[in-house]
Amino acid sequence: MPKMKSRSGAKKRFTKTATGKIKRSHAYHSHILTSKSRKRKRNLRKVGLVSKQDQRAVSNMIQR
């Protein structure tokens, strides 16, 4: 049986923590930053976690 391939886009966007949670980055931090407040841009730099509802789907995509 051939190996399971992981989704390349998901590999680049998500990482698993040691406890099994899945880390993600925030959206809306790439362009048109002049209209966003300094506080908002600072909070978008922080790492977020994938919600419980999406965890199984994302872990199937990254296959680790």
C-alpha positions as CSV (number, residue, x, y, z in Angstrom):
1,M,0.0,0.0,0.0
2,P,1.4,3.4,-0.9
3,K,2.3,6.0,1.8
4,M,-0.3,8.6,2.8
5,K,0.6,12.0,1.5
6,S,0.1,15.1,3.6
7,R,-1.4,18.3,2.2
8,S,1.5,20.6,1.3
9,G,-0.4,23.8,2.1
10,A,-1.3,22.5,5.5
11,K,2.3,21.4,6.2
12,K,3.4,25.0,5.8
13,R,0.6,26.5,7.9
14,F,0.2,24.2,10.9
15,T,2.5,22.7,13.5
16,K,1.8,20.3,16.3
17,T,2.8,21.0,19.9
18,A,4.2,18.4,22.3
19,T,0.8,18.1,24.0
20,G,-0.9,17.4,20.6
21,K,-2.6,20.8,20.1
22,I,-2.2,22.4,16.7
23,K,-0.7,25.9,16.3
24,R,-1.7,28.3,13.6
25,S,-0.9,31.9,12.6
26,H,-3.5,34.7,12.5
27,A,-4.9,36.0,9.2
28,Y,-5.1,39.7,8.2
29,H,-1.4,40.4,9.0
30,S,0.1,40.5,5.5
31,H,-1.0,43.8,3.8
32,I,-3.0,47.0,4.2
33,L,-1.5,47.4,7.6
34,T,-1.8,51.2,7.7
35,S,-5.5,51.1,8.5
36,K,-5.1,48.6,11.4
37,S,-4.2,49.8,14.9
38,R,-0.9,49.1,16.5
39,K,-2.5,46.9,19.1
40,R,-4.4,44.9,16.5
41,K,-1.2,44.2,14.5
42,R,0.7,43.3,17.7
43,N,-2.0,40.8,18.6
44,L,-2.0,39.3,15.1
45,R,1.6,38.4,15.5
46,K,0.8,36.0,18.4
47,V,0.3,32.3,17.8
48,G,-3.2,30.9,17.8
49,L,-4.6,27.4,18.3
50,V,-6.9,25.5,16.0
51,S,-10.4,25.1,17.6
52,K,-11.5,21.7,18.9
53,Q,-14.0,21.3,16.1
54,D,-11.3,21.7,13.4
55,Q,-8.5,19.7,15.1
56,R,-9.3,16.3,13.6
57,A,-9.6,17.7,10.1
58,V,-6.3,19.6,10.3
59,S,-4.5,16.6,11.9
60,N,-5.6,14.4,9.0
61,M,-4.2,17.0,6.6
62,I,-0.8,17.2,8.2
63,Q,-0.5,13.4,8.9
64,R,2.0,13.3,11.7
